[in-house]
Amino acid sequence: MNKVDKPRLIQRYTASQRINHWIIAITFVLLAVSGLALFHPAFYWFSHLLGGGVWTRILHPFIGILMFVCFAVFAARMFSHNLMNRDDVEWVKHIGDVLNNHEEKVPQAGRYNGGQKLLFFALIVLMLGLLLTGVVMWRSYFSYLFPIWGIRLASLLHALFAFLIICAIIVHIYAGIWVKGSVRAMTRGTVTPGWAWKHHRNWWRQLRGTTSHNK
């Protein structure tokens, strides 16, 4: 009895890209819980995850630098794929159809859709904001260079940027779970042709054309 051939999987992310992504994810969680511990006494118990209040204050900025460097590498590798075009603008205009699962009314997307590209650039802005304000607040090394009002302003902006990036990551996680098959892309690195055709049809066509050309 002949076995039915499974559709050939499409590589979406390399092993190094996935490792980079998960380092960013782990450091983000550590920063979120340690940041909350430093932000308000009600969340101080989170500090025990990093060895207590003193260690949390010491490690938080260093973990932040690690996350920023890893994100910068990831963003540099993905930058060209996230430049907005006319189709992406139309995709964003059809966000209502996306949320109502009427994908047949939504413009076809490339490797990333308009929403993913907007999130990508929002993360870049927020990451830069967190880095710059964090440096101003880093008492052990840099805060003595700035006036007290500058440190207080940086603290306020740092909290705002942190809140916004947490919201953005929640949207990112929800979208990854909502679109069935997306989590597989960042765990195994591959997607099915059906997934690519349904959600990123222009990307699928591009890969198909490239493959055909190479043949």
Disulfide bonds with the S-S distance in Angstrom:
none
